[in-house]
Every structure is written in C-alpha cells, then in structure tokens.
Amino acid sequence: MGQKLYANGIILTMEKQMYAEAVLVKDGRIAAVGRKAAVEACAGADTERVDLEGRTMMPAFLDAHSHFMACANGELQISLDGTKSFREIAERVREYIAVRHVEKGKWLTGKGYDHNFLEERFHPDRHLLDEAAPDNPLVITHQSGHMGVFNTEALLRLGISMDGNGAVQEIPGGKIAVQDHIPTGYMEENAFVEFQKKIPLPSPEEFMDAVEKAQKRYASHGITLIQEGLVVDEMLPLYQKIVESGILKLDVVGYLDMKGAGKFLEAMGKHREGFLRHFKIGGYKIFLDGSPQGRTAWLRMPYTSGPEKEGYRGYPVHTDEEVCAFVRRALEEHMQILAHCNGDAACGQYIRVFEKAAAAEGKTLPADIRPVMIHAQLLGLDQIPNVKAMGMIPSFFAGHVYHWGDIHADNLGMERASHISPAASAEKEGIAYTFHQDAPVIEPDMLETVWCAVNRCTKNGKVLGSKERISVTDALKAVTVNTAYQYFEERERGSIAPGKRADFVILSENPLEKDKMQIRDIRVLATIKDGDVIYRRDTL
C-alpha cells in the first residue's frame, strides 16, 4: 500500500481538534495528523502526495442501520419509486416484463410504492397485480418494507387458500387482509415478513453482480461500513459465496433474526469475533412494532381518525414475555441487540423489558452490549432519561422529517409529529445517538440525512419541530464517531486520528461552512477505504 500524504484542503478530523492541515497514511492506517510541516517530517521519501485542491476530507460515513442484501436485491426488482397511481404501478410492471422478456412462471418483485402518495390513497390489491402480471407470481413491497401486496398466483404458490371456504391463517403481530373470506393480497408486519421468506431467492450468480452494484451505491455516498439489518437462514448460501469470493470491499456487520438465523450462526460463527473478509456478526435483531407512515407503529395515544376503529394505536409484534426472553438471551450470550421501535409504546416496551431482564441477570446497566433502539421515531421526551440510564443508543431515521413529515402530521397531529427523531433532546441528555436511512427504504445519502436533522423541513416546506434541530457538527458526529461507538469500533474508525483505519470521504465543500439549507447539494467526490480509493467521481 505504501504511504500517502493528504494536504492542501480542509480536513475535518471529528476529534476535539476539529481541523488538521495534513494526514499521513501508511499501509491503510493513519500514521500522523496535524500541521503540514510536522506530518511531512514523518513521511518517507517515496510517499505519494495527494493534493486535495481546497476540497474537504473527513472520516468516511458509517451506516448505522440498513439492509445490504435488500439493496442488492433491489437491483433485480421492478422499481415502483415515485409511482402516483394504481395505473402507473401496473404500467411499470408490464414494461418490466416486456423489456426484460421475463419468462412465464418466474417470480417477480416490485419495490418502493407508497400508498400515502398514490392518487387512490390506499394499497392496491391482487386484482390489479393479476392484470399487470397474469403469467407470473408477483409481490410488491411498500417503501417502508413493512407491508406489501401479492397477486393471486403468488398467494397460491405460497400455499394460501383462495376458495373462501377455509379460515385464513392468523399471524401474531401481523395481518392478512381478507374480503368475503378471501385474501385481498395485502399483508403487513409479521405476516408479510413470514411469507416473504418463502419466496425463492435469486441464484447466487444473479446476486453477485447486484452485490457489486449495491456496494458502489453505498460507496458513492461516502460510506465504508454498512449493516445487514436482518440476517435469516435463507441468506446463508449467498453470504458464504459472497465472503468466500472476496467480492466485499466495504465492511458489513450482520444482525441475526433471533427467530430464524440459527443455521447462519452455526455456519458463520467465526465471524462473531471480528471482521473476516470484511464481514462480521454484530448481534441480534428483533421487531417490536411497525411503521408510522403505514399506521402500524405501536403508540401510547391513538392515531388521528382513519380507516381503523376509533382509538386505534397500532399494535405490538411480541408480548413482554417474548421480548424479555430475547433480551435475556442476548445478555447471556453477550450479544448486542437491535430492536426496531417506531412508536412510543414500542420504545416503552423495550426500555421496560430491558430493565427487567438486566435486573434478572444481576446487571444494573446493559451498556456493555450497547443495545440499540432502531428508528425511535416517536420516542417520548419523558422516555429519553430512561434510554440514557439503560445505556441504549437511539438510531434515528432523521430522513422521515423530510420524506414523510407531512404524512406524520396527518396521522399523529402536528404536536406529536414535531417530536419525531428527537435528536436535540437526546443531545441535551448526552446520549450518543446515530442516524440511518434504512436503505433501501430511502437512498443511503448521509448528506441528505445531515440536512434533514439540521433543518427539519418537510417536502411541503414546513418546519417540523424546530426545537429538535441540531448543529451541523452534531449531525456529522451522528454518522461518524457516534456510529463507530454503536459498533464497538471507536478505536478503529469514526474520526481521523493516528492508528485508525484510513477510511475517508472527500467532499466538494465543507459542510460546517456551507449554508445549512444547501448541505444536501454537497457532492461526494471520492471514498477511500483502508487507504485505497474505492469510489471516485472527479479526478483529484
């Protein structure tokens, strides 16, 4: 690898001493940081000089939560992003089948529709999908990933009775919609997840090219560490092939489904100890509720009026007893646990159960496994001190403010909606919160997320919760040093300091000096992993 010296630009270290004049890299590690003359003195005669030409270099961004294989799989799916009507959904499906000459009987998957932005304002049903794909089993996934629709052929292949004579299977923590005792094709939460698992996966050969594309997508946004947010046993052959092939250039941390990844853990257990060929098992993942924009998040107070019964508050996925068993298992195995909690009732369940489980294990603080509260959209301000007391890390989906903020105002009322992703309140408590995009739900664009957290503007131009705005510096910490802490990687990455990995992102402008409303216009010019350029937009 040799030595490289970066200088002649703005270098943000994300350390106490924020700015540096130069950085020396040796064999993929940071050897020196500081004033240019002092760093030059440490450089060897054969050191390569990298002229930043006034651009900004900072630690690479770290993904606190996403679904890497789902992003790769998205490269093989029908894009329904931005569709505005049932008609447009059907047209996208028909076009995909025609252009790609899809053979009859082949499974098809579409992704990215959102009923909130359709003219009809509700989910399509199997009849629409039957017309669009009459010769193929088809499922389309809501942008949130928490719900979707199957056509009739898909339902039949999954073993679901369509004759109206038998009772439709009930899935705890989920829903299979029916009309006149016949499934409509719509499912949500546990039901959707369980039947999705039964869909045949693409061949490993098909997936390899998609994995390459997904990696490039993350790298193009300056990200060098990404998450596999829900590992199930069905992924084992793919991950074995991916790891053995050496195709991974980014570091991937996987979190195992506590109900369905036993074979994966048994086969890949050596990856628990650290990164091997860029893959590590980080811990376990559980779901406690659903999606606020899909009105399945579990709330303490009811949603605003909608199609559900009066007083509807969403619903939990698991009982307290089930969650307690999951948490105690994580504590016993000393495994980190990530819990999906969107609604404040789900957040309360996680806190309550963790306190009980930790006490049963004779521990007062589970901070040694750094439990993570994924999304924490409606984490109550009254719950934040409990989060701190339990050593939990809330990972906020800050992009919700822009992408669904107006929908939340409709579903929750402006007062509650204004407190989603309460980063400023967490900051006041001294909590090391992080940010994520839950890709492929939205693009893994860290600069857009920073923009969202700093400005808190919705798509319709409203400011949603000005009191929860944070500084640019704090937002950048949430996607660098704080995320490194979430992964127990604070000694390895997250800031530019001697001994750490040489993982950097080079930006067109300095986000600390850019107008706050223009931060998302900053471009990622290059991404550097262990001293090597893995993505380049412009010539440096």
C-alpha positions as a Python dict, from the first residue, in 0.01 Angstrom:
ca = {
    (1, 'M'): (0, 0, 0),
    (2, 'G'): (286, 240, 76),
    (3, 'Q'): (242, 590, 212),
    (4, 'K'): (14, 876, 110),
    (5, 'L'): (9, 1230, 242),
    (6, 'Y'): (-314, 1430, 208),
    (7, 'A'): (-287, 1808, 226),
    (8, 'N'): (-388, 2142, 71),
    (9, 'G'): (-754, 2117, 164),
    (10, 'I'): (-989, 2132, 459),
    (11, 'I'): (-950, 1828, 685),
    (12, 'L'): (-1223, 1767, 943),
    (13, 'T'): (-1097, 1514, 1196),
    (14, 'M'): (-1418, 1489, 1406),
    (15, 'E'): (-1182, 1491, 1705),
    (16, 'K'): (-1160, 1761, 1974),
    (17, 'Q'): (-910, 1938, 1749),
    (18, 'M'): (-1151, 1956, 1455),
    (19, 'Y'): (-920, 2086, 1183),
    (20, 'A'): (-588, 1950, 1057),
    (21, 'E'): (-358, 2058, 775),
    (22, 'A'): (-234, 1716, 667),
    (23, 'V'): (-283, 1341, 716),
    (24, 'L'): (-24, 1070, 656),
    (25, 'V'): (-142, 718, 573),
    (26, 'K'): (82, 413, 592),
    (27, 'D'): (-34, 64, 493),
    (28, 'G'): (-402, 153, 524),
    (29, 'R'): (-371, 315, 868),
    (30, 'I'): (-344, 676, 977),
    (31, 'A'): (18, 740, 1077),
    (32, 'A'): (9, 1111, 1155),
    (33, 'V'): (-236, 1402, 1170),
    (34, 'G'): (-174, 1770, 1230),
    (35, 'R'): (19, 2063, 1092),
    (36, 'K'): (157, 2006, 746),
    (37, 'A'): (523, 2056, 842),
    (38, 'A'): (501, 1807, 1129),
    (39, 'V'): (324, 1546, 917),
    (40, 'E'): (570, 1598, 630),
    (41, 'A'): (852, 1522, 873),
    (42, 'C'): (702, 1176, 931),
    (43, 'A'): (675, 1096, 561),
    (44, 'G'): (919, 877, 375),
    (45, 'A'): (1096, 965, 53),
    (46, 'D'): (859, 750, -154),
    (47, 'T'): (539, 899, -8),
    (48, 'E'): (269, 980, -261),
    (49, 'R'): (133, 1333, -225),
    (50, 'V'): (-244, 1375, -267),
    (51, 'D'): (-340, 1736, -334),
    (52, 'L'): (-692, 1798, -202),
    (53, 'E'): (-708, 2118, -408),
    (54, 'G'): (-909, 2301, -144),
    (55, 'R'): (-1169, 2028, -109),
    (56, 'T'): (-1285, 1884, 223),
    (57, 'M'): (-1174, 1549, 363),
    (58, 'M'): (-1333, 1391, 669),
    (59, 'P'): (-1382, 1041, 815),
    (60, 'A'): (-1591, 814, 593),
    (61, 'F'): (-1958, 789, 680),
    (62, 'L'): (-2081, 484, 872),
    (63, 'D'): (-2421, 327, 814),
    (64, 'A'): (-2597, 272, 1147),
    (65, 'H'): (-2882, 66, 1000),
    (66, 'S'): (-2978, -64, 659),
    (67, 'H'): (-3036, -388, 472),
    (68, 'F'): (-2745, -459, 239),
    (69, 'M'): (-2889, -769, 69),
    (70, 'A'): (-3222, -591, 18),
    (71, 'C'): (-3031, -311, -155),
    (72, 'A'): (-2858, -568, -373),
    (73, 'N'): (-3187, -744, -438),
    (74, 'G'): (-3334, -409, -536),
    (75, 'E'): (-3104, -412, -837),
    (76, 'L'): (-3304, -714, -957),
    (77, 'Q'): (-3650, -575, -882),
    (78, 'I'): (-3912, -360, -1050),
    (79, 'S'): (-3873, -3, -927),
    (80, 'L'): (-4203, 148, -816),
    (81, 'D'): (-4039, 452, -658),
    (82, 'G'): (-4236, 769, -721),
    (83, 'T'): (-4545, 597, -862),
    (84, 'K'): (-4854, 814, -821),
    (85, 'S'): (-5142, 580, -906),
    (86, 'F'): (-5251, 218, -943),
    (87, 'R'): (-5235, 268, -1318),
    (88, 'E'): (-4869, 371, -1301),
    (89, 'I'): (-4783, 71, -1082),
    (90, 'A'): (-4940, -164, -1338),
    (91, 'E'): (-4762, 12, -1624),
    (92, 'R'): (-4421, -24, -1454),
    (93, 'V'): (-4481, -397, -1405),
    (94, 'R'): (-4593, -454, -1765),
    (95, 'E'): (-4299, -254, -1901),
    (96, 'Y'): (-4050, -453, -1690),
    (97, 'I'): (-4191, -785, -1815),
    (98, 'A'): (-4190, -671, -2178),
    (99, 'V'): (-3847, -504, -2184),
    (100, 'R'): (-3672, -788, -2000),
    (101, 'H'): (-3863, -1065, -2179),
    (102, 'V'): (-3948, -1226, -1845),
    (103, 'E'): (-4042, -1589, -1889),
    (104, 'K'): (-4381, -1712, -1771),
    (105, 'G'): (-4386, -1852, -1418),
    (106, 'K'): (-4079, -1659, -1295),
    (107, 'W'): (-4119, -1485, -959),
    (108, 'L'): (-4125, -1105, -979),
    (109, 'T'): (-4078, -849, -704),
    (110, 'G'): (-4153, -478, -716),
    (111, 'K'): (-4036, -229, -456),
    (112, 'G'): (-4095, 125, -343),
    (113, 'Y'): (-4464, 211, -380),
    (114, 'D'): (-4616, 423, -103),
    (115, 'H'): (-4994, 442, -67),
    (116, 'N'): (-4957, 782, 102),
    (117, 'F'): (-4852, 931, -232),
    (118, 'L'): (-5091, 742, -464),
    (119, 'E'): (-5399, 912, -606),
    (120, 'E'): (-5612, 638, -452),
    (121, 'R'): (-5452, 688, -106),
    (122, 'F'): (-5473, 318, -20),
    (123, 'H'): (-5295, -5, -104),
    (124, 'P'): (-5363, -188, -432),
    (125, 'D'): (-5494, -545, -426),
    (126, 'R'): (-5422, -874, -601),
    (127, 'H'): (-5665, -798, -885),
    (128, 'L'): (-5455, -504, -1006),
    (129, 'L'): (-5140, -716, -992),
    (130, 'D'): (-5316, -1006, -1168),
    (131, 'E'): (-5389, -775, -1460),
    (132, 'A'): (-5034, -642, -1467),
    (133, 'A'): (-4863, -983, -1441),
    (134, 'P'): (-5113, -1251, -1545),
    (135, 'D'): (-4848, -1519, -1604),
    (136, 'N'): (-4614, -1460, -1309),
    (137, 'P'): (-4624, -1471, -930),
    (138, 'L'): (-4570, -1111, -816),
    (139, 'V'): (-4523, -930, -487),
    (140, 'I'): (-4479, -555, -447),
    (141, 'T'): (-4325, -410, -133),
    (142, 'H'): (-4424, -84, 34),
    (143, 'Q'): (-4142, 169, 62),
    (144, 'S'): (-4134, 118, 438),
    (145, 'G'): (-4067, -254, 390),
    (146, 'H'): (-4335, -336, 647),
    (147, 'M'): (-4616, -430, 414),
    (148, 'G'): (-4694, -529, 59),
    (149, 'V'): (-4926, -698, -187),
    (150, 'F'): (-4917, -1042, -356),
    (151, 'N'): (-5104, -1132, -672),
    (152, 'T'): (-5323, -1443, -686),
    (153, 'E'): (-5058, -1667, -842),
    (154, 'A'): (-4813, -1570, -569),
    (155, 'L'): (-5066, -1643, -294),
    (156, 'L'): (-5140, -1985, -442),
    (157, 'R'): (-4771, -2073, -468),
    (158, 'L'): (-4728, -1975, -104),
    (159, 'G'): (-5000, -2221, -8),
    (160, 'I'): (-5270, -1970, 80),
    (161, 'S'): (-5624, -2091, 19),
    (162, 'M'): (-5824, -1874, -220),
    (163, 'D'): (-6154, -2066, -227),
    (164, 'G'): (-6314, -1873, 60),
    (165, 'N'): (-6412, -2194, 241),
    (166, 'G'): (-6131, -2219, 494),
    (167, 'A'): (-6015, -1984, 767),
    (168, 'V'): (-5727, -1760, 667),
    (169, 'Q'): (-5413, -1823, 868),
    (170, 'E'): (-5358, -1577, 1152),
    (171, 'I'): (-5004, -1449, 1213),
    (172, 'P'): (-4938, -1295, 1557),
    (173, 'G'): (-4806, -941, 1519),
    (174, 'G'): (-4921, -922, 1158),
    (175, 'K'): (-5222, -902, 931),
    (176, 'I'): (-5353, -1081, 622),
    (177, 'A'): (-5630, -868, 475),
    (178, 'V'): (-5944, -1053, 361),
    (179, 'Q'): (-6267, -964, 186),
    (180, 'D'): (-6555, -1211, 186),
    (181, 'H'): (-6320, -1464, 350),
    (182, 'I'): (-6074, -1442, 58),
    (183, 'P'): (-5731, -1273, 92),
    (184, 'T'): (-5705, -941, -92),
    (185, 'G'): (-5332, -990, -139),
    (186, 'Y'): (-5235, -721, 114),
    (187, 'M'): (-5027, -822, 418),
    (188, 'E'): (-4842, -629, 685),
    (189, 'E'): (-4576, -674, 952),
    (190, 'N'): (-4510, -1034, 1071),
    (191, 'A'): (-4743, -1183, 812),
    (192, 'F'): (-4568, -1006, 526),
    (193, 'V'): (-4222, -1094, 662),
    (194, 'E'): (-4305, -1461, 710),
    (195, 'F'): (-4445, -1509, 359),
    (196, 'Q'): (-4164, -1307, 202),
    (197, 'K'): (-3919, -1560, 343),
    (198, 'K'): (-4086, -1831, 134),
    (199, 'I'): (-4022, -1654, -197),
    (200, 'P'): (-3738, -1821, -390),
    (201, 'L'): (-3420, -1616, -381),
    (202, 'P'): (-3233, -1520, -696),
    (203, 'S'): (-2948, -1753, -783),
    (204, 'P'): (-2608, -1672, -626),
    (205, 'E'): (-2480, -1596, -975),
    (206, 'E'): (-2750, -1334, -1031),
    (207, 'F'): (-2678, -1185, -693),
    (208, 'M'): (-2303, -1132, -734),
    (209, 'D'): (-2341, -857, -991),
    (210, 'A'): (-2617, -699, -781),
    (211, 'V'): (-2389, -701, -474),
    (212, 'E'): (-2120, -519, -671),
    (213, 'K'): (-2371, -253, -775),
    (214, 'A'): (-2505, -215, -421),
    (215, 'Q'): (-2152, -167, -283),
    (216, 'K'): (-2082, 103, -541),
    (217, 'R'): (-2407, 272, -443),
    (218, 'Y'): (-2306, 293, -75),
    (219, 'A'): (-1951, 399, -164),
    (220, 'S'): (-2086, 676, -389),
    (221, 'H'): (-2236, 828, -75),
    (222, 'G'): (-1907, 813, 117),
    (223, 'I'): (-1995, 505, 324),
    (224, 'T'): (-1734, 241, 413),
    (225, 'L'): (-1917, 38, 680),
    (226, 'I'): (-2269, -90, 618),
    (227, 'Q'): (-2522, -301, 801),
    (228, 'E'): (-2716, -614, 717),
    (229, 'G'): (-3010, -529, 937),
    (230, 'L'): (-3187, -867, 943),
    (231, 'V'): (-2998, -1188, 869),
    (232, 'V'): (-3209, -1502, 819),
    (233, 'D'): (-3102, -1858, 746),
    (234, 'E'): (-3214, -1825, 385),
    (235, 'M'): (-2925, -1581, 332),
    (236, 'L'): (-2659, -1834, 433),
    (237, 'P'): (-2567, -1966, 84),
    (238, 'L'): (-2545, -1611, -51),
    (239, 'Y'): (-2325, -1484, 229),
    (240, 'Q'): (-2100, -1787, 214),
    (241, 'K'): (-2046, -1726, -157),
    (242, 'I'): (-2002, -1350, -113),
    (243, 'V'): (-1749, -1386, 169),
    (244, 'E'): (-1554, -1669, 5),
    (245, 'S'): (-1537, -1485, -328),
    (246, 'G'): (-1364, -1185, -175),
    (247, 'I'): (-1606, -952, -352),
    (248, 'L'): (-1665, -737, -41),
    (249, 'K'): (-1469, -412, -35),
    (250, 'L'): (-1682, -240, 230),
    (251, 'D'): (-1715, -373, 584),
    (252, 'V'): (-2052, -537, 656),
    (253, 'V'): (-2197, -602, 1004),
    (254, 'G'): (-2483, -852, 1019),
    (255, 'Y'): (-2756, -877, 1284),
    (256, 'L'): (-2927, -1214, 1318),
    (257, 'D'): (-3301, -1269, 1331),
    (258, 'M'): (-3347, -1421, 1676),
    (259, 'K'): (-3620, -1649, 1541),
    (260, 'G'): (-3461, -1766, 1218),
    (261, 'A'): (-3082, -1749, 1192),
    (262, 'G'): (-2959, -2047, 1394),
    (263, 'K'): (-2807, -2221, 1092),
    (264, 'F'): (-2639, -1898, 985),
    (265, 'L'): (-2480, -1851, 1328),
    (266, 'E'): (-2366, -2212, 1339),
    (267, 'A'): (-2205, -2193, 995),
    (268, 'M'): (-2062, -1841, 1022),
    (269, 'G'): (-1987, -1832, 1395),
    (270, 'K'): (-1620, -1747, 1339),
    (271, 'H'): (-1734, -1404, 1221),
    (272, 'R'): (-1854, -1319, 1573),
    (273, 'E'): (-1501, -1238, 1683),
    (274, 'G'): (-1433, -969, 1425),
    (275, 'F'): (-1422, -888, 1057),
    (276, 'L'): (-1317, -1177, 836),
    (277, 'R'): (-1305, -1084, 468),
    (278, 'H'): (-1499, -769, 557),
    (279, 'F'): (-1792, -946, 728),
    (280, 'K'): (-1873, -957, 1100),
    (281, 'I'): (-2173, -1079, 1302),
    (282, 'G'): (-2267, -790, 1527),
    (283, 'G'): (-2554, -934, 1729),
    (284, 'Y'): (-2930, -993, 1715),
    (285, 'K'): (-3226, -805, 1569),
    (286, 'I'): (-3591, -803, 1681),
    (287, 'F'): (-3902, -613, 1570),
    (288, 'L'): (-4135, -463, 1829),
    (289, 'D'): (-4377, -275, 1603),
    (290, 'G'): (-4433, -139, 1254),
    (291, 'S'): (-4428, 182, 1054),
    (292, 'P'): (-4576, 524, 1147),
    (293, 'Q'): (-4647, 622, 786),
    (294, 'G'): (-4815, 283, 742),
    (295, 'R'): (-5008, 336, 1069),
    (296, 'T'): (-4875, 12, 1219),
    (297, 'A'): (-4631, 167, 1468),
    (298, 'W'): (-4744, 98, 1827),
    (299, 'L'): (-4841, 421, 2005),
    (300, 'R'): (-4936, 522, 2357),
    (301, 'M'): (-5202, 760, 2223),
    (302, 'P'): (-5431, 686, 1925),
    (303, 'Y'): (-5368, 784, 1566),
    (304, 'T'): (-5582, 1058, 1418),
    (305, 'S'): (-5904, 938, 1257),
    (306, 'G'): (-5855, 688, 978),
    (307, 'P'): (-5993, 363, 841),
    (308, 'E'): (-5932, 177, 1168),
    (309, 'K'): (-6160, 161, 1470),
    (310, 'E'): (-6173, 464, 1698),
    (311, 'G'): (-5887, 463, 1945),
    (312, 'Y'): (-5656, 263, 1716),
    (313, 'R'): (-5294, 276, 1839),
    (314, 'G'): (-5122, 24, 1616),
    (315, 'Y'): (-5007, -299, 1776),
    (316, 'P'): (-4705, -484, 1919),
    (317, 'V'): (-4524, -767, 1743),
    (318, 'H'): (-4435, -955, 2064),
    (319, 'T'): (-4556, -985, 2422),
    (320, 'D'): (-4341, -856, 2706),
    (321, 'E'): (-4257, -1216, 2797),
    (322, 'E'): (-4132, -1292, 2446),
    (323, 'V'): (-3921, -976, 2431),
    (324, 'C'): (-3782, -1047, 2777),
    (325, 'A'): (-3670, -1391, 2661),
    (326, 'F'): (-3497, -1236, 2359),
    (327, 'V'): (-3319, -976, 2570),
    (328, 'R'): (-3210, -1225, 2835),
    (329, 'R'): (-3069, -1447, 2562),
    (330, 'A'): (-2867, -1156, 2423),
    (331, 'L'): (-2736, -1073, 2769),
    (332, 'E'): (-2645, -1436, 2840),
    (333, 'E'): (-2460, -1466, 2510),
    (334, 'H'): (-2311, -1118, 2543),
    (335, 'M'): (-2450, -1026, 2203),
    (336, 'Q'): (-2557, -676, 2105),
    (337, 'I'): (-2928, -647, 2032),
    (338, 'L'): (-3102, -408, 1793),
    (339, 'A'): (-3474, -355, 1843),
    (340, 'H'): (-3695, -194, 1582),
    (341, 'C'): (-3912, 53, 1775),
    (342, 'N'): (-4103, 327, 1594),
    (343, 'G'): (-4392, 408, 1828),
    (344, 'D'): (-4352, 532, 2182),
    (345, 'A'): (-4538, 226, 2317),
    (346, 'A'): (-4282, 0, 2147),
    (347, 'C'): (-3999, 216, 2282),
    (348, 'G'): (-4154, 184, 2627),
    (349, 'Q'): (-4175, -193, 2595),
    (350, 'Y'): (-3805, -216, 2502),
    (351, 'I'): (-3700, 2, 2795),
    (352, 'R'): (-3931, -175, 3040),
    (353, 'V'): (-3828, -524, 2937),
    (354, 'F'): (-3457, -440, 2928),
    (355, 'E'): (-3475, -308, 3284),
    (356, 'K'): (-3645, -629, 3394),
    (357, 'A'): (-3413, -861, 3204),
    (358, 'A'): (-3100, -681, 3317),
    (359, 'A'): (-3215, -699, 3680),
    (360, 'A'): (-3281, -1072, 3644),
    (361, 'E'): (-2926, -1117, 3516),
    (362, 'G'): (-2789, -924, 3810),
    (363, 'K'): (-2689, -630, 3595),
    (364, 'T'): (-2793, -272, 3651),
    (365, 'L'): (-2669, -139, 3316),
    (366, 'P'): (-2652, -338, 2990),
    (367, 'A'): (-2426, -72, 2837),
    (368, 'D'): (-2153, -333, 2785),
    (369, 'I'): (-2360, -471, 2496),
    (370, 'R'): (-2476, -124, 2384),
    (371, 'P'): (-2840, -207, 2297),
    (372, 'V'): (-2972, -8, 2003),
    (373, 'M'): (-3321, 132, 1954),
    (374, 'I'): (-3367, 136, 1577),
    (375, 'H'): (-3571, 428, 1433),
    (376, 'A'): (-3703, 558, 1770),
    (377, 'Q'): (-3930, 783, 1565),
    (378, 'L'): (-4176, 862, 1842),
    (379, 'L'): (-3951, 810, 2140),
    (380, 'G'): (-4118, 1018, 2409),
    (381, 'L'): (-3929, 1306, 2565),
    (382, 'D'): (-4019, 1154, 2901),
    (383, 'Q'): (-3855, 825, 2791),
    (384, 'I'): (-3519, 976, 2695),
    (385, 'P'): (-3376, 973, 3053),
    (386, 'N'): (-3461, 600, 3073),
    (387, 'V'): (-3279, 540, 2744),
    (388, 'K'): (-2971, 707, 2890),
    (389, 'A'): (-2998, 517, 3217),
    (390, 'M'): (-3004, 184, 3032),
    (391, 'G'): (-2708, 271, 2812),
    (392, 'M'): (-2922, 245, 2499),
    (393, 'I'): (-2831, 407, 2169),
    (394, 'P'): (-3124, 551, 1974),
    (395, 'S'): (-3059, 540, 1600),
    (396, 'F'): (-3293, 795, 1447),
    (397, 'F'): (-3433, 776, 1094),
    (398, 'A'): (-3395, 1153, 1059),
    (399, 'G'): (-3490, 1147, 690),
    (400, 'H'): (-3851, 1081, 795),
    (401, 'V'): (-3885, 1451, 869),
    (402, 'Y'): (-3847, 1532, 500),
    (403, 'H'): (-3983, 1220, 329),
    (404, 'W'): (-4291, 1156, 550),
    (405, 'G'): (-4312, 1454, 784),
    (406, 'D'): (-4633, 1580, 624),
    (407, 'I'): (-4784, 1230, 647),
    (408, 'H'): (-4691, 1211, 1016),
    (409, 'A'): (-4862, 1543, 1078),
    (410, 'D'): (-5179, 1393, 926),
    (411, 'N'): (-5152, 1062, 1114),
    (412, 'L'): (-5039, 1197, 1451),
    (413, 'G'): (-5127, 1566, 1464),
    (414, 'M'): (-4869, 1842, 1439),
    (415, 'E'): (-4775, 1840, 1809),
    (416, 'R'): (-4668, 1475, 1817),
    (417, 'A'): (-4523, 1484, 1467),
    (418, 'S'): (-4297, 1774, 1563),
    (419, 'H'): (-4116, 1548, 1812),
    (420, 'I'): (-4021, 1265, 1576),
    (421, 'S'): (-3650, 1181, 1581),
    (422, 'P'): (-3586, 1394, 1892),
    (423, 'A'): (-3213, 1435, 1835),
    (424, 'A'): (-3177, 1770, 2014),
    (425, 'S'): (-3343, 1628, 2325),
    (426, 'A'): (-3111, 1326, 2313),
    (427, 'E'): (-2815, 1561, 2269),
    (428, 'K'): (-2913, 1751, 2584),
    (429, 'E'): (-2908, 1422, 2778),
    (430, 'G'): (-2559, 1344, 2648),
    (431, 'I'): (-2674, 1037, 2454),
    (432, 'A'): (-2459, 908, 2166),
    (433, 'Y'): (-2741, 883, 1910),
    (434, 'T'): (-2686, 787, 1547),
    (435, 'F'): (-2863, 842, 1213),
    (436, 'H'): (-2953, 599, 934),
    (437, 'Q'): (-3159, 570, 615),
    (438, 'D'): (-3285, 211, 646),
    (439, 'A'): (-3179, 159, 283),
    (440, 'P'): (-3337, 52, 55),
    (441, 'V'): (-3628, 242, 217),
    (442, 'I'): (-3452, 560, 105),
    (443, 'E'): (-3117, 619, -62),
    (444, 'P'): (-2819, 581, 180),
    (445, 'D'): (-2744, 952, 143),
    (446, 'M'): (-2574, 1075, 460),
    (447, 'L'): (-2554, 1436, 347),
    (448, 'E'): (-2930, 1446, 292),
    (449, 'T'): (-2976, 1299, 640),
    (450, 'V'): (-2748, 1564, 791),
    (451, 'W'): (-2952, 1827, 604),
    (452, 'C'): (-3276, 1678, 743),
    (453, 'A'): (-3152, 1677, 1102),
    (454, 'V'): (-3019, 2032, 1083),
    (455, 'N'): (-3315, 2193, 905),
    (456, 'R'): (-3613, 1962, 979),
    (457, 'C'): (-3807, 2066, 669),
    (458, 'T'): (-4083, 1854, 515),
    (459, 'K'): (-4147, 1801, 143),
    (460, 'N'): (-4418, 2065, 162),
    (461, 'G'): (-4173, 2316, 305),
    (462, 'K'): (-4295, 2313, 665),
    (463, 'V'): (-4055, 2319, 959),
    (464, 'L'): (-4136, 2015, 1171),
    (465, 'G'): (-4013, 2059, 1526),
    (466, 'S'): (-3765, 2347, 1521),
    (467, 'K'): (-3669, 2269, 1883),
    (468, 'E'): (-3530, 1933, 1770),
    (469, 'R'): (-3289, 2088, 1518),
    (470, 'I'): (-2923, 2017, 1589),
    (471, 'S'): (-2594, 2171, 1477),
    (472, 'V'): (-2411, 2052, 1167),
    (473, 'T'): (-2124, 1933, 1385),
    (474, 'D'): (-2354, 1716, 1597),
    (475, 'A'): (-2524, 1577, 1286),
    (476, 'L'): (-2185, 1481, 1138),
    (477, 'K'): (-2089, 1312, 1465),
    (478, 'A'): (-2407, 1104, 1443),
    (479, 'V'): (-2288, 949, 1115),
    (480, 'T'): (-1920, 911, 1210),
    (481, 'V'): (-1790, 893, 1569),
    (482, 'N'): (-2124, 801, 1729),
    (483, 'T'): (-2189, 523, 1478),
    (484, 'A'): (-1838, 388, 1536),
    (485, 'Y'): (-1928, 372, 1906),
    (486, 'Q'): (-2254, 191, 1826),
    (487, 'Y'): (-2050, -80, 1653),
    (488, 'F'): (-1777, -101, 1925),
    (489, 'E'): (-1546, 34, 1655),
    (490, 'E'): (-1446, 366, 1814),
    (491, 'R'): (-1078, 265, 1822),
    (492, 'E'): (-1083, 170, 1456),
    (493, 'R'): (-1285, 435, 1275),
    (494, 'G'): (-1521, 732, 1300),
    (495, 'S'): (-1256, 1005, 1323),
    (496, 'I'): (-918, 1093, 1175),
    (497, 'A'): (-665, 1002, 1443),
    (498, 'P'): (-334, 811, 1449),
    (499, 'G'): (-377, 434, 1447),
    (500, 'K'): (-727, 431, 1299),
    (501, 'R'): (-823, 296, 959),
    (502, 'A'): (-762, 529, 668),
    (503, 'D'): (-1130, 548, 574),
    (504, 'F'): (-1213, 891, 433),
    (505, 'V'): (-1465, 1076, 223),
    (506, 'I'): (-1368, 1374, 10),
    (507, 'L'): (-1642, 1634, -37),
    (508, 'S'): (-1683, 1918, -281),
    (509, 'E'): (-1740, 2165, 5),
    (510, 'N'): (-1710, 2196, 381),
    (511, 'P'): (-2047, 2115, 544),
    (512, 'L'): (-1951, 2322, 850),
    (513, 'E'): (-1924, 2634, 635),
    (514, 'K'): (-2193, 2563, 376),
    (515, 'D'): (-2532, 2733, 403),
    (516, 'K'): (-2741, 2491, 609),
    (517, 'M'): (-3018, 2471, 352),
    (518, 'Q'): (-2765, 2370, 83),
    (519, 'I'): (-2583, 2092, 268),
    (520, 'R'): (-2754, 1819, 69),
    (521, 'D'): (-2614, 1976, -251),
    (522, 'I'): (-2258, 1891, -144),
    (523, 'R'): (-2113, 1616, -366),
    (524, 'V'): (-1912, 1312, -263),
    (525, 'L'): (-1603, 1326, -486),
    (526, 'A'): (-1419, 1020, -357),
    (527, 'T'): (-1443, 746, -96),
    (528, 'I'): (-1127, 589, 47),
    (529, 'K'): (-1121, 254, 229),
    (530, 'D'): (-807, 142, 412),
    (531, 'G'): (-607, 392, 211),
    (532, 'D'): (-738, 290, -132),
    (533, 'V'): (-984, 484, -347),
    (534, 'I'): (-1294, 266, -394),
    (535, 'Y'): (-1512, 535, -548),
    (536, 'R'): (-1416, 839, -749),
    (537, 'R'): (-1643, 1099, -903),
    (538, 'D'): (-1393, 1368, -1007),
    (539, 'T'): (-1020, 1350, -1067),
    (540, 'L'): (-828, 1454, -758),
}
